Amino acid sequence: MNSQTFLSKILLFGEYGILKNSKAISIPLNKYQGNLEFGDLADNDVKKSNKSISEFLNFLKKSNQKNNFNIIQFEIDIKKGLFFKSSIPIGYGLGSSGALVAAVYHKYSFNKIQISKDLSSDKLVKLKEIFSQIESYFHKKSSGIDPLNSYVGYPLFIESNDRINIIKLPGQSTESKRGLFIIDTGKPAKTGNLIKIFLNSFEDNSFSDHFNKKFILPTNYCVDSIIKSEFNLFSKNFMDLSQFVIEKLNPMIPRGFNDIWRKGLETGGYYLKLCGSGGGGYLIGFSDNLDKAEKELIDYKFQEIIKF
């Protein structure tokens, strides 16, 4: 099978805030990927993936998108041993189901929008709407951003629900010491319960006001900084995000990571924030000195994302 590979993704900025109309940036992560292949159904991993895809097909048959897909060929291929060969960890907020949705759309959509770095905002929004409907099988409700990012394969700037654009990240500077990184908590996240806790917090009016001032505003500033490559106040706003989470969204910090979170805030050597819903998976960090931060976090799987 001559199949396209689809990358995992990271919501660089916009976790939780995107639910309340903050700006967001989602980027592909080359470290993990997946693609559709044929395999031997006697293999347990192939059989498990094949069964999952078959159940997804049954959902697609009943959805309002069914006429937009080659259902007959999809079904034939499933019987031949179609499966999703993926290295994307599940429960890490890296878009494992999004990559599968992108792969199915690419292979079986009748009138697919072709991948291009010049896709207009209108076409990106249209794709997001399609992906939102079909990824809802996996998450009950989906924004469509994960499969969109996986399908397009370029960084995305989500300005609002109806304004999305492909962007270039700031040019990598070999001389710069500052930048963003991720560390692996070593445990999967359970998104559903955390989102419930978050939404329930808004029953307190004071939380809502605080969230807008101390989370939405710095999130938007960090996003704008990356879009405009202006980083004068980036560190301060990232610190504000980190401080808000440990004070007001502490249940989202994975167990055992409070101490290094606070240490970063106290020393200023690095700052941590959630990646996705939190509770596990990755944490995203910023430091003015990545080499020093990596040494301070030597006990964790540290990966530089971008220098600027």
ABEGO torsion letter per residue (X at the ends): XBBBBBBBBBBABGBGAAAAGBBBBBBBBAABBBBBBBBBAABAAAAAAAAAAAAAAAAAAABAAAAABBAAAAAAAAAAGBBBBBABBBGAGAGAAAAAAAAAAAAABABBBBBBAABBAAAAAAAAAAAAAAAAAAAGBBAGAAAAAAAAGBBBBBABAABBBBBBBBBBBAABABEBBBBBAGBBBBAAAAAAAAAAAAABAAAAAAAAAAAAAAAAAAAAAAAAGBAAAAAAAAAAAAAAAAAAAAAABBBGAAAAAAAAAAAGABBBBBBEAEGEEBBBBBBABAAAAAAAAAABBBBBABBX
